[in-house]
Amino acid sequence: MPEQKFLDQVEAPGHVLITARGADAVNAEARRKGLKFPAVGYWSPDNVCFSNPPKGDCNGLFTR
């Protein structure tokens, strides 16, 4: 998801931002918190969300 579109969605009512190392870790944390899937979107400044092994922080946006 493009950065600005992602950032616009962060403040939307009912959205929850999860940050972790890689998309798999983001998804695991979202599941632990009982958030809905699929995610609204993923974004990272270095475009590393789906690199394997994870190379940096990934941000995932979910709904409650």
CHARMM internal coordinates of N, CA and C (Angstrom, degrees):
IC EDIT
DIST 1 N 1 CA 1.4401
DIST 1 CA 1 C 1.5290
ANGL 1 N 1 CA 1 C 107.43
DIST 1 C 2 N 1.3244
ANGL 1 CA 1 C 2 N 118.35
DIHE 1 N 1 CA 1 C 2 N 135.76
DIST 2 N 2 CA 1.4717
ANGL 1 C 2 N 2 CA 120.60
DIHE 1 CA 1 C 2 N 2 CA 177.28
DIST 2 CA 2 C 1.5378
ANGL 2 N 2 CA 2 C 111.51
DIHE 1 C 2 N 2 CA 2 C -59.88
DIST 2 C 3 N 1.3249
ANGL 2 CA 2 C 3 N 115.84
DIHE 2 N 2 CA 2 C 3 N 147.35
DIST 3 N 3 CA 1.4599
ANGL 2 C 3 N 3 CA 121.53
DIHE 2 CA 2 C 3 N 3 CA -175.10
DIST 3 CA 3 C 1.5260
ANGL 3 N 3 CA 3 C 113.22
DIHE 2 C 3 N 3 CA 3 C -53.75
DIST 3 C 4 N 1.3171
ANGL 3 CA 3 C 4 N 118.64
DIHE 3 N 3 CA 3 C 4 N -51.59
DIST 4 N 4 CA 1.4620
ANGL 3 C 4 N 4 CA 119.76
DIHE 3 CA 3 C 4 N 4 CA -175.28
DIST 4 CA 4 C 1.5222
ANGL 4 N 4 CA 4 C 111.70
DIHE 3 C 4 N 4 CA 4 C -64.85
DIST 4 C 5 N 1.3109
ANGL 4 CA 4 C 5 N 117.46
DIHE 4 N 4 CA 4 C 5 N -39.36
DIST 5 N 5 CA 1.4655
ANGL 4 C 5 N 5 CA 120.39
DIHE 4 CA 4 C 5 N 5 CA 177.53
DIST 5 CA 5 C 1.5219
ANGL 5 N 5 CA 5 C 110.28
DIHE 4 C 5 N 5 CA 5 C -62.37
DIST 5 C 6 N 1.3398
ANGL 5 CA 5 C 6 N 116.08
DIHE 5 N 5 CA 5 C 6 N -42.03
DIST 6 N 6 CA 1.4558
ANGL 5 C 6 N 6 CA 120.89
DIHE 5 CA 5 C 6 N 6 CA 178.07
DIST 6 CA 6 C 1.5295
ANGL 6 N 6 CA 6 C 110.36
DIHE 5 C 6 N 6 CA 6 C -62.16
DIST 6 C 7 N 1.3153
ANGL 6 CA 6 C 7 N 116.93
DIHE 6 N 6 CA 6 C 7 N -49.00
DIST 7 N 7 CA 1.4695
ANGL 6 C 7 N 7 CA 120.83
DIHE 6 CA 6 C 7 N 7 CA -178.25
DIST 7 CA 7 C 1.5190
ANGL 7 N 7 CA 7 C 111.97
DIHE 6 C 7 N 7 CA 7 C -62.88
DIST 7 C 8 N 1.3197
ANGL 7 CA 7 C 8 N 117.49
DIHE 7 N 7 CA 7 C 8 N -35.68
DIST 8 N 8 CA 1.4757
ANGL 7 C 8 N 8 CA 120.70
DIHE 7 CA 7 C 8 N 8 CA 176.67
DIST 8 CA 8 C 1.5237
ANGL 8 N 8 CA 8 C 111.30
DIHE 7 C 8 N 8 CA 8 C -62.90
DIST 8 C 9 N 1.3318
ANGL 8 CA 8 C 9 N 116.93
DIHE 8 N 8 CA 8 C 9 N -32.81
DIST 9 N 9 CA 1.4622
ANGL 8 C 9 N 9 CA 121.39
DIHE 8 CA 8 C 9 N 9 CA -178.20
DIST 9 CA 9 C 1.5311
ANGL 9 N 9 CA 9 C 113.34
DIHE 8 C 9 N 9 CA 9 C -80.07
DIST 9 C 10 N 1.3291
ANGL 9 CA 9 C 10 N 117.34
DIHE 9 N 9 CA 9 C 10 N -22.47
DIST 10 N 10 CA 1.4663
ANGL 9 C 10 N 10 CA 120.77
DIHE 9 CA 9 C 10 N 10 CA -175.89
DIST 10 CA 10 C 1.5230
ANGL 10 N 10 CA 10 C 111.78
DIHE 9 C 10 N 10 CA 10 C -57.78
DIST 10 C 11 N 1.3166
ANGL 10 CA 10 C 11 N 117.81
DIHE 10 N 10 CA 10 C 11 N -39.01
DIST 11 N 11 CA 1.4612
ANGL 10 C 11 N 11 CA 121.56
DIHE 10 CA 10 C 11 N 11 CA -176.73
DIST 11 CA 11 C 1.5221
ANGL 11 N 11 CA 11 C 113.90
DIHE 10 C 11 N 11 CA 11 C -86.62
DIST 11 C 12 N 1.3121
ANGL 11 CA 11 C 12 N 118.19
DIHE 11 N 11 CA 11 C 12 N -0.92
DIST 12 N 12 CA 1.4682
ANGL 11 C 12 N 12 CA 121.14
DIHE 11 CA 11 C 12 N 12 CA -178.51
DIST 12 CA 12 C 1.5287
ANGL 12 N 12 CA 12 C 109.94
DIHE 11 C 12 N 12 CA 12 C -65.80
DIST 12 C 13 N 1.3309
ANGL 12 CA 12 C 13 N 117.17
DIHE 12 N 12 CA 12 C 13 N 141.67
DIST 13 N 13 CA 1.4695
ANGL 12 C 13 N 13 CA 120.52
DIHE 12 CA 12 C 13 N 13 CA 179.36
DIST 13 CA 13 C 1.5291
ANGL 13 N 13 CA 13 C 111.39
DIHE 12 C 13 N 13 CA 13 C -56.88
DIST 13 C 14 N 1.3207
ANGL 13 CA 13 C 14 N 115.93
DIHE 13 N 13 CA 13 C 14 N 135.32
DIST 14 N 14 CA 1.4513
ANGL 13 C 14 N 14 CA 121.37
DIHE 13 CA 13 C 14 N 14 CA 176.76
DIST 14 CA 14 C 1.5161
ANGL 14 N 14 CA 14 C 115.04
DIHE 13 C 14 N 14 CA 14 C 85.50
DIST 14 C 15 N 1.3200
ANGL 14 CA 14 C 15 N 117.99
DIHE 14 N 14 CA 14 C 15 N -3.96
DIST 15 N 15 CA 1.4639
ANGL 14 C 15 N 15 CA 120.66
DIHE 14 CA 14 C 15 N 15 CA 179.34
DIST 15 CA 15 C 1.5220
ANGL 15 N 15 CA 15 C 110.24
DIHE 14 C 15 N 15 CA 15 C -89.68
DIST 15 C 16 N 1.3264
ANGL 15 CA 15 C 16 N 115.55
DIHE 15 N 15 CA 15 C 16 N 143.24
DIST 16 N 16 CA 1.4627
ANGL 15 C 16 N 16 CA 122.25
DIHE 15 CA 15 C 16 N 16 CA -179.07
DIST 16 CA 16 C 1.5281
ANGL 16 N 16 CA 16 C 107.54
DIHE 15 C 16 N 16 CA 16 C -126.47
DIST 16 C 17 N 1.3224
ANGL 16 CA 16 C 17 N 116.45
DIHE 16 N 16 CA 16 C 17 N 127.99
DIST 17 N 17 CA 1.4575
ANGL 16 C 17 N 17 CA 122.81
DIHE 16 CA 16 C 17 N 17 CA 179.48
DIST 17 CA 17 C 1.5255
ANGL 17 N 17 CA 17 C 109.53
DIHE 16 C 17 N 17 CA 17 C -94.46
DIST 17 C 18 N 1.3333
ANGL 17 CA 17 C 18 N 116.03
DIHE 17 N 17 CA 17 C 18 N 129.35
DIST 18 N 18 CA 1.4611
ANGL 17 C 18 N 18 CA 122.60
DIHE 17 CA 17 C 18 N 18 CA 176.38
DIST 18 CA 18 C 1.5190
ANGL 18 N 18 CA 18 C 107.58
DIHE 17 C 18 N 18 CA 18 C -120.78
DIST 18 C 19 N 1.3286
ANGL 18 CA 18 C 19 N 116.80
DIHE 18 N 18 CA 18 C 19 N 131.39
DIST 19 N 19 CA 1.4574
ANGL 18 C 19 N 19 CA 121.93
DIHE 18 CA 18 C 19 N 19 CA 177.05
DIST 19 CA 19 C 1.5249
ANGL 19 N 19 CA 19 C 108.47
DIHE 18 C 19 N 19 CA 19 C -121.92
DIST 19 C 20 N 1.3185
ANGL 19 CA 19 C 20 N 115.88
DIHE 19 N 19 CA 19 C 20 N 129.50
DIST 20 N 20 CA 1.4599
ANGL 19 C 20 N 20 CA 121.23
DIHE 19 CA 19 C 20 N 20 CA 178.45
DIST 20 CA 20 C 1.5290
ANGL 20 N 20 CA 20 C 107.85
DIHE 19 C 20 N 20 CA 20 C -157.52
DIST 20 C 21 N 1.3004
ANGL 20 CA 20 C 21 N 116.26
DIHE 20 N 20 CA 20 C 21 N 179.09
DIST 21 N 21 CA 1.4708
ANGL 20 C 21 N 21 CA 121.40
DIHE 20 CA 20 C 21 N 21 CA -177.12
DIST 21 CA 21 C 1.5291
ANGL 21 N 21 CA 21 C 109.05
DIHE 20 C 21 N 21 CA 21 C -87.17
DIST 21 C 22 N 1.3193
ANGL 21 CA 21 C 22 N 116.61
DIHE 21 N 21 CA 21 C 22 N 95.45
DIST 22 N 22 CA 1.4569
ANGL 21 C 22 N 22 CA 122.39
DIHE 21 CA 21 C 22 N 22 CA 179.45
DIST 22 CA 22 C 1.5176
ANGL 22 N 22 CA 22 C 112.95
DIHE 21 C 22 N 22 CA 22 C 91.59
DIST 22 C 23 N 1.3278
ANGL 22 CA 22 C 23 N 115.48
DIHE 22 N 22 CA 22 C 23 N 157.15
DIST 23 N 23 CA 1.4693
ANGL 22 C 23 N 23 CA 121.33
DIHE 22 CA 22 C 23 N 23 CA -176.85
DIST 23 CA 23 C 1.5223
ANGL 23 N 23 CA 23 C 112.15
DIHE 22 C 23 N 23 CA 23 C -64.22
DIST 23 C 24 N 1.3406
ANGL 23 CA 23 C 24 N 118.02
DIHE 23 N 23 CA 23 C 24 N -36.19
DIST 24 N 24 CA 1.4651
ANGL 23 C 24 N 24 CA 119.54
DIHE 23 CA 23 C 24 N 24 CA 179.60
DIST 24 CA 24 C 1.5229
ANGL 24 N 24 CA 24 C 111.35
DIHE 23 C 24 N 24 CA 24 C -61.92
DIST 24 C 25 N 1.3233
ANGL 24 CA 24 C 25 N 117.32
DIHE 24 N 24 CA 24 C 25 N -41.48
DIST 25 N 25 CA 1.4677
ANGL 24 C 25 N 25 CA 120.95
DIHE 24 CA 24 C 25 N 25 CA 178.40
DIST 25 CA 25 C 1.5269
ANGL 25 N 25 CA 25 C 110.93
DIHE 24 C 25 N 25 CA 25 C -68.67
DIST 25 C 26 N 1.3280
ANGL 25 CA 25 C 26 N 116.90
DIHE 25 N 25 CA 25 C 26 N -37.20
DIST 26 N 26 CA 1.4720
ANGL 25 C 26 N 26 CA 120.79
DIHE 25 CA 25 C 26 N 26 CA 176.09
DIST 26 CA 26 C 1.5234
ANGL 26 N 26 CA 26 C 109.27
DIHE 25 C 26 N 26 CA 26 C -61.28
DIST 26 C 27 N 1.3246
ANGL 26 CA 26 C 27 N 116.83
DIHE 26 N 26 CA 26 C 27 N -47.83
DIST 27 N 27 CA 1.4646
ANGL 26 C 27 N 27 CA 120.77
DIHE 26 CA 26 C 27 N 27 CA -179.39
DIST 27 CA 27 C 1.5228
ANGL 27 N 27 CA 27 C 112.02
DIHE 26 C 27 N 27 CA 27 C -62.78
DIST 27 C 28 N 1.3387
ANGL 27 CA 27 C 28 N 117.44
DIHE 27 N 27 CA 27 C 28 N -40.18
DIST 28 N 28 CA 1.4636
ANGL 27 C 28 N 28 CA 121.00
DIHE 27 CA 27 C 28 N 28 CA 178.63
DIST 28 CA 28 C 1.5259
ANGL 28 N 28 CA 28 C 110.83
DIHE 27 C 28 N 28 CA 28 C -61.72
DIST 28 C 29 N 1.3129
ANGL 28 CA 28 C 29 N 116.86
DIHE 28 N 28 CA 28 C 29 N -42.71
DIST 29 N 29 CA 1.4752
ANGL 28 C 29 N 29 CA 120.42
DIHE 28 CA 28 C 29 N 29 CA 179.10
DIST 29 CA 29 C 1.5208
ANGL 29 N 29 CA 29 C 110.64
DIHE 28 C 29 N 29 CA 29 C -67.03
DIST 29 C 30 N 1.3168
ANGL 29 CA 29 C 30 N 117.52
DIHE 29 N 29 CA 29 C 30 N -39.63
DIST 30 N 30 CA 1.4676
ANGL 29 C 30 N 30 CA 120.99
DIHE 29 CA 29 C 30 N 30 CA 178.15
DIST 30 CA 30 C 1.5296
ANGL 30 N 30 CA 30 C 110.56
DIHE 29 C 30 N 30 CA 30 C -62.98
DIST 30 C 31 N 1.3241
ANGL 30 CA 30 C 31 N 116.86
DIHE 30 N 30 CA 30 C 31 N -41.45
DIST 31 N 31 CA 1.4779
ANGL 30 C 31 N 31 CA 120.09
DIHE 30 CA 30 C 31 N 31 CA 177.69
DIST 31 CA 31 C 1.5191
ANGL 31 N 31 CA 31 C 110.12
DIHE 30 C 31 N 31 CA 31 C -64.24
DIST 31 C 32 N 1.3332
ANGL 31 CA 31 C 32 N 116.51
DIHE 31 N 31 CA 31 C 32 N -42.11
DIST 32 N 32 CA 1.4670
ANGL 31 C 32 N 32 CA 120.93
DIHE 31 CA 31 C 32 N 32 CA 179.65
DIST 32 CA 32 C 1.5230
ANGL 32 N 32 CA 32 C 111.09
DIHE 31 C 32 N 32 CA 32 C -59.53
DIST 32 C 33 N 1.3405
ANGL 32 CA 32 C 33 N 116.20
DIHE 32 N 32 CA 32 C 33 N -34.39
DIST 33 N 33 CA 1.4667
ANGL 32 C 33 N 33 CA 121.27
DIHE 32 CA 32 C 33 N 33 CA -179.80
DIST 33 CA 33 C 1.5203
ANGL 33 N 33 CA 33 C 112.74
DIHE 32 C 33 N 33 CA 33 C -87.95
DIST 33 C 34 N 1.3356
ANGL 33 CA 33 C 34 N 117.77
DIHE 33 N 33 CA 33 C 34 N -1.51
DIST 34 N 34 CA 1.4572
ANGL 33 C 34 N 34 CA 121.39
DIHE 33 CA 33 C 34 N 34 CA 176.91
DIST 34 CA 34 C 1.5200
ANGL 34 N 34 CA 34 C 114.16
DIHE 33 C 34 N 34 CA 34 C 74.29
DIST 34 C 35 N 1.3301
ANGL 34 CA 34 C 35 N 117.58
DIHE 34 N 34 CA 34 C 35 N 28.71
DIST 35 N 35 CA 1.4584
ANGL 34 C 35 N 35 CA 120.94
DIHE 34 CA 34 C 35 N 35 CA -179.36
DIST 35 CA 35 C 1.5282
ANGL 35 N 35 CA 35 C 110.23
DIHE 34 C 35 N 35 CA 35 C -82.22
DIST 35 C 36 N 1.3323
ANGL 35 CA 35 C 36 N 115.99
DIHE 35 N 35 CA 35 C 36 N 161.91
DIST 36 N 36 CA 1.4629
ANGL 35 C 36 N 36 CA 121.62
DIHE 35 CA 35 C 36 N 36 CA -176.36
DIST 36 CA 36 C 1.5292
ANGL 36 N 36 CA 36 C 112.00
DIHE 35 C 36 N 36 CA 36 C -83.42
DIST 36 C 37 N 1.3155
ANGL 36 CA 36 C 37 N 113.93
DIHE 36 N 36 CA 36 C 37 N 144.92
DIST 37 N 37 CA 1.4699
ANGL 36 C 37 N 37 CA 122.70
DIHE 36 CA 36 C 37 N 37 CA 175.00
DIST 37 CA 37 C 1.5126
ANGL 37 N 37 CA 37 C 108.69
DIHE 36 C 37 N 37 CA 37 C -114.63
DIST 37 C 38 N 1.3300
ANGL 37 CA 37 C 38 N 117.65
DIHE 37 N 37 CA 37 C 38 N 152.59
DIST 38 N 38 CA 1.4579
ANGL 37 C 38 N 38 CA 127.78
DIHE 37 CA 37 C 38 N 38 CA 1.51
DIST 38 CA 38 C 1.5234
ANGL 38 N 38 CA 38 C 111.33
DIHE 37 C 38 N 38 CA 38 C -75.10
DIST 38 C 39 N 1.3124
ANGL 38 CA 38 C 39 N 115.15
DIHE 38 N 38 CA 38 C 39 N 165.66
DIST 39 N 39 CA 1.4615
ANGL 38 C 39 N 39 CA 121.24
DIHE 38 CA 38 C 39 N 39 CA 177.50
DIST 39 CA 39 C 1.5259
ANGL 39 N 39 CA 39 C 109.85
DIHE 38 C 39 N 39 CA 39 C -64.52
DIST 39 C 40 N 1.3198
ANGL 39 CA 39 C 40 N 115.81
DIHE 39 N 39 CA 39 C 40 N 152.00
DIST 40 N 40 CA 1.4630
ANGL 39 C 40 N 40 CA 120.87
DIHE 39 CA 39 C 40 N 40 CA 172.71
DIST 40 CA 40 C 1.5234
ANGL 40 N 40 CA 40 C 108.60
DIHE 39 C 40 N 40 CA 40 C -63.82
DIST 40 C 41 N 1.3433
ANGL 40 CA 40 C 41 N 116.63
DIHE 40 N 40 CA 40 C 41 N -39.30
DIST 41 N 41 CA 1.4587
ANGL 40 C 41 N 41 CA 120.99
DIHE 40 CA 40 C 41 N 41 CA 178.39
DIST 41 CA 41 C 1.5136
ANGL 41 N 41 CA 41 C 111.54
DIHE 40 C 41 N 41 CA 41 C 176.28
DIST 41 C 42 N 1.3277
ANGL 41 CA 41 C 42 N 114.68
DIHE 41 N 41 CA 41 C 42 N 169.16
DIST 42 N 42 CA 1.4579
ANGL 41 C 42 N 42 CA 122.81
DIHE 41 CA 41 C 42 N 42 CA 178.29
DIST 42 CA 42 C 1.5224
ANGL 42 N 42 CA 42 C 108.01
DIHE 41 C 42 N 42 CA 42 C -127.82
DIST 42 C 43 N 1.3389
ANGL 42 CA 42 C 43 N 114.71
DIHE 42 N 42 CA 42 C 43 N 149.69
DIST 43 N 43 CA 1.4621
ANGL 42 C 43 N 43 CA 119.11
DIHE 42 CA 42 C 43 N 43 CA 177.32
DIST 43 CA 43 C 1.5237
ANGL 43 N 43 CA 43 C 108.74
DIHE 42 C 43 N 43 CA 43 C -157.76
DIST 43 C 44 N 1.3273
ANGL 43 CA 43 C 44 N 116.21
DIHE 43 N 43 CA 43 C 44 N 144.31
DIST 44 N 44 CA 1.4642
ANGL 43 C 44 N 44 CA 122.07
DIHE 43 CA 43 C 44 N 44 CA 170.34
DIST 44 CA 44 C 1.5187
ANGL 44 N 44 CA 44 C 108.12
DIHE 43 C 44 N 44 CA 44 C -145.60
DIST 44 C 45 N 1.3381
ANGL 44 CA 44 C 45 N 117.27
DIHE 44 N 44 CA 44 C 45 N 148.35
DIST 45 N 45 CA 1.4645
ANGL 44 C 45 N 45 CA 119.94
DIHE 44 CA 44 C 45 N 45 CA -177.43
DIST 45 CA 45 C 1.5295
ANGL 45 N 45 CA 45 C 112.57
DIHE 44 C 45 N 45 CA 45 C -61.98
DIST 45 C 46 N 1.3234
ANGL 45 CA 45 C 46 N 117.21
DIHE 45 N 45 CA 45 C 46 N -27.99
DIST 46 N 46 CA 1.4617
ANGL 45 C 46 N 46 CA 120.63
DIHE 45 CA 45 C 46 N 46 CA -178.07
DIST 46 CA 46 C 1.5236
ANGL 46 N 46 CA 46 C 112.91
DIHE 45 C 46 N 46 CA 46 C -105.52
DIST 46 C 47 N 1.3331
ANGL 46 CA 46 C 47 N 117.15
DIHE 46 N 46 CA 46 C 47 N 10.27
DIST 47 N 47 CA 1.4644
ANGL 46 C 47 N 47 CA 122.44
DIHE 46 CA 46 C 47 N 47 CA 179.70
DIST 47 CA 47 C 1.5270
ANGL 47 N 47 CA 47 C 111.57
DIHE 46 C 47 N 47 CA 47 C 55.94
DIST 47 C 48 N 1.3456
ANGL 47 CA 47 C 48 N 116.61
DIHE 47 N 47 CA 47 C 48 N 47.91
DIST 48 N 48 CA 1.4621
ANGL 47 C 48 N 48 CA 121.66
DIHE 47 CA 47 C 48 N 48 CA -176.27
DIST 48 CA 48 C 1.5263
ANGL 48 N 48 CA 48 C 114.15
DIHE 47 C 48 N 48 CA 48 C -112.57
DIST 48 C 49 N 1.3078
ANGL 48 CA 48 C 49 N 118.47
DIHE 48 N 48 CA 48 C 49 N 7.61
DIST 49 N 49 CA 1.4670
ANGL 48 C 49 N 49 CA 120.06
DIHE 48 CA 48 C 49 N 49 CA -175.18
DIST 49 CA 49 C 1.5229
ANGL 49 N 49 CA 49 C 113.13
DIHE 48 C 49 N 49 CA 49 C -53.96
DIST 49 C 50 N 1.3114
ANGL 49 CA 49 C 50 N 116.90
DIHE 49 N 49 CA 49 C 50 N -39.78
DIST 50 N 50 CA 1.4601
ANGL 49 C 50 N 50 CA 119.29
DIHE 49 CA 49 C 50 N 50 CA -173.58
DIST 50 CA 50 C 1.5310
ANGL 50 N 50 CA 50 C 113.28
DIHE 49 C 50 N 50 CA 50 C -108.84
DIST 50 C 51 N 1.3406
ANGL 50 CA 50 C 51 N 117.13
DIHE 50 N 50 CA 50 C 51 N 17.28
DIST 51 N 51 CA 1.4549
ANGL 50 C 51 N 51 CA 119.37
DIHE 50 CA 50 C 51 N 51 CA 176.07
DIST 51 CA 51 C 1.5292
ANGL 51 N 51 CA 51 C 108.88
DIHE 50 C 51 N 51 CA 51 C -75.28
DIST 51 C 52 N 1.3169
ANGL 51 CA 51 C 52 N 116.26
DIHE 51 N 51 CA 51 C 52 N 150.05
DIST 52 N 52 CA 1.4458
ANGL 51 C 52 N 52 CA 120.17
DIHE 51 CA 51 C 52 N 52 CA -178.77
DIST 52 CA 52 C 1.5245
ANGL 52 N 52 CA 52 C 108.13
DIHE 51 C 52 N 52 CA 52 C -134.85
DIST 52 C 53 N 1.3184
ANGL 52 CA 52 C 53 N 119.89
DIHE 52 N 52 CA 52 C 53 N 115.89
DIST 53 N 53 CA 1.4567
ANGL 52 C 53 N 53 CA 126.65
DIHE 52 CA 52 C 53 N 53 CA 2.15
DIST 53 CA 53 C 1.5262
ANGL 53 N 53 CA 53 C 111.52
DIHE 52 C 53 N 53 CA 53 C -72.57
DIST 53 C 54 N 1.3361
ANGL 53 CA 53 C 54 N 116.59
DIHE 53 N 53 CA 53 C 54 N 161.18
DIST 54 N 54 CA 1.4627
ANGL 53 C 54 N 54 CA 120.04
DIHE 53 CA 53 C 54 N 54 CA -179.81
DIST 54 CA 54 C 1.5192
ANGL 54 N 54 CA 54 C 111.59
DIHE 53 C 54 N 54 CA 54 C -57.28
DIST 54 C 55 N 1.3163
ANGL 54 CA 54 C 55 N 116.37
DIHE 54 N 54 CA 54 C 55 N 135.61
DIST 55 N 55 CA 1.4596
ANGL 54 C 55 N 55 CA 120.97
DIHE 54 CA 54 C 55 N 55 CA -177.25
DIST 55 CA 55 C 1.5189
ANGL 55 N 55 CA 55 C 113.16
DIHE 54 C 55 N 55 CA 55 C -111.72
DIST 55 C 56 N 1.3166
ANGL 55 CA 55 C 56 N 117.94
DIHE 55 N 55 CA 55 C 56 N 2.60
DIST 56 N 56 CA 1.4569
ANGL 55 C 56 N 56 CA 120.08
DIHE 55 CA 55 C 56 N 56 CA -179.43
DIST 56 CA 56 C 1.5092
ANGL 56 N 56 CA 56 C 111.57
DIHE 55 C 56 N 56 CA 56 C 175.40
DIST 56 C 57 N 1.3178
ANGL 56 CA 56 C 57 N 114.90
DIHE 56 N 56 CA 56 C 57 N -177.10
DIST 57 N 57 CA 1.4545
ANGL 56 C 57 N 57 CA 121.09
DIHE 56 CA 56 C 57 N 57 CA -178.31
DIST 57 CA 57 C 1.5160
ANGL 57 N 57 CA 57 C 111.53
DIHE 56 C 57 N 57 CA 57 C -71.02
DIST 57 C 58 N 1.3153
ANGL 57 CA 57 C 58 N 114.27
DIHE 57 N 57 CA 57 C 58 N 142.54
DIST 58 N 58 CA 1.4529
ANGL 57 C 58 N 58 CA 123.32
DIHE 57 CA 57 C 58 N 58 CA 177.04
DIST 58 CA 58 C 1.5262
ANGL 58 N 58 CA 58 C 106.84
DIHE 57 C 58 N 58 CA 58 C -125.75
DIST 58 C 59 N 1.3084
ANGL 58 CA 58 C 59 N 115.84
DIHE 58 N 58 CA 58 C 59 N 142.90
DIST 59 N 59 CA 1.4577
ANGL 58 C 59 N 59 CA 121.92
DIHE 58 CA 58 C 59 N 59 CA 177.40
DIST 59 CA 59 C 1.5186
ANGL 59 N 59 CA 59 C 108.50
DIHE 58 C 59 N 59 CA 59 C -111.26
DIST 59 C 60 N 1.3066
ANGL 59 CA 59 C 60 N 116.12
DIHE 59 N 59 CA 59 C 60 N 129.71
DIST 60 N 60 CA 1.4570
ANGL 59 C 60 N 60 CA 121.03
DIHE 59 CA 59 C 60 N 60 CA 176.84
DIST 60 CA 60 C 1.5151
ANGL 60 N 60 CA 60 C 109.28
DIHE 59 C 60 N 60 CA 60 C -121.64
DIST 60 C 61 N 1.3035
ANGL 60 CA 60 C 61 N 115.92
DIHE 60 N 60 CA 60 C 61 N 142.78
DIST 61 N 61 CA 1.4575
ANGL 60 C 61 N 61 CA 121.39
DIHE 60 CA 60 C 61 N 61 CA -178.30
DIST 61 CA 61 C 1.5315
ANGL 61 N 61 CA 61 C 108.38
DIHE 60 C 61 N 61 CA 61 C -116.49
DIST 61 C 62 N 1.3209
ANGL 61 CA 61 C 62 N 115.82
DIHE 61 N 61 CA 61 C 62 N 125.95
DIST 62 N 62 CA 1.4589
ANGL 61 C 62 N 62 CA 122.83
DIHE 61 CA 61 C 62 N 62 CA -175.96
DIST 62 CA 62 C 1.5240
ANGL 62 N 62 CA 62 C 110.51
DIHE 61 C 62 N 62 CA 62 C -129.62
DIST 62 C 63 N 1.3180
ANGL 62 CA 62 C 63 N 115.69
DIHE 62 N 62 CA 62 C 63 N 166.88
DIST 63 N 63 CA 1.4609
ANGL 62 C 63 N 63 CA 120.65
DIHE 62 CA 62 C 63 N 63 CA 173.44
DIST 63 CA 63 C 1.5216
ANGL 63 N 63 CA 63 C 108.88
DIHE 62 C 63 N 63 CA 63 C -109.47
DIST 63 C 64 N 1.3214
ANGL 63 CA 63 C 64 N 114.39
DIHE 63 N 63 CA 63 C 64 N 156.60
DIST 64 N 64 CA 1.4728
ANGL 63 C 64 N 64 CA 120.09
DIHE 63 CA 63 C 64 N 64 CA 179.45
DIST 64 CA 64 C 1.5045
ANGL 64 N 64 CA 64 C 111.43
DIHE 63 C 64 N 64 CA 64 C -74.35
END
COOR INIT
IC SEED 1 N 1 CA 1 C
IC BUILD
